[in-house]
Amino acid sequence: MPRVLIVYHSQSGASARLAAAARAGAEGAGGIDVALCRAWDAGASEVLAADGLLLVAAENSGALSGGMKDFLDRTFYPVGEQGRVLPCALLLSAGNDGRGARQQAQRILSGYPMREALEPLICRGPVTARLEALAREFGEGFAAGLEMGIF
Ligand SMILES: Cc1cc2nc3c(=O)[nH]c(=O)nc-3n(C[C@H](O)[C@H](O)[C@H](O)COP(=O)(O)O)c2cc1C
């Protein structure tokens, strides 16, 4: 069964709620194994055991949150050395922008390298039921694409 790894970094809990919603959506897709891991706890072995990576983090000071950047920095060499190019997707939480985090994350992922399977989803403002529903759909769409082998 293909496995999706959802890695998240969250300070206030906003990104954590979006990650939980994405996980529920991914599990709902069926036929896929879903793992959820904090960025601080995730390493290369978790990435290498996955068939797709969903990254959930905030924009902080116009950039990708430090915890998520740390995860990508730590895993860059050990994952890159294996020569695997995983499909990935970005789910971002932001106060009112998110473009800086998206741009930085996309630059990092293009050099990692990872293959962006979906357009990034930026959730602006406090996490509402509507944003949780969007995150759930995003997780479901990513998992369904992996399960069908189209990513
Ligand atoms: C130090 C800091 C810097 C932030 N910088 C930005 C920013 O540049 N652009 C933006 O849209 N939101 C910014 N925000 C708001 C967060 O992106 C937003 O509150 C997000 O939901 C936080 O998610 P998290 O608490 O799960 O990490 C910032 C928040 C903090 C704490």
The ligand as a Gaussian input file, in Angstrom:
#p B3LYP/6-31G(d) Opt

LIG

0 1
 C        7.002000      35.144000      14.232000
 C        5.822000      35.128000      13.298000
 C        5.957000      35.663000      12.029000
 C        4.873000      35.657000      11.160000
 N        5.039000      36.154000       9.905000
 C        4.030000      36.100000       9.020000
 C        4.211000      36.546000       7.680000
 O        5.274000      36.972000       7.273000
 N        3.152000      36.481000       6.836000
 C        1.938000      35.997000       7.222000
 O        1.022000      35.928000       6.415000
 N        1.737000      35.539000       8.497000
 C        2.744000      35.567000       9.390000
 N        2.580000      35.099000      10.662000
 C        1.284000      34.495000      11.022000
 C        1.333000      32.970000      10.937000
 O        1.740000      32.552000       9.650000
 C       -0.047000      32.388000      11.227000
 O       -0.492000      32.826000      12.484000
 C       -0.060000      30.880000      11.165000
 O       -1.385000      30.444000      11.240000
 C        0.755000      30.282000      12.294000
 O        0.700000      28.885000      12.223000
 P        1.358000      27.966000      13.349000
 O        1.087000      28.654000      14.655000
 O        0.723000      26.656000      13.229000
 O        2.829000      27.916000      13.106000
 C        3.626000      35.112000      11.563000
 C        3.513000      34.580000      12.849000
 C        4.584000      34.581000      13.711000
 C        4.443000      33.965000      15.082000

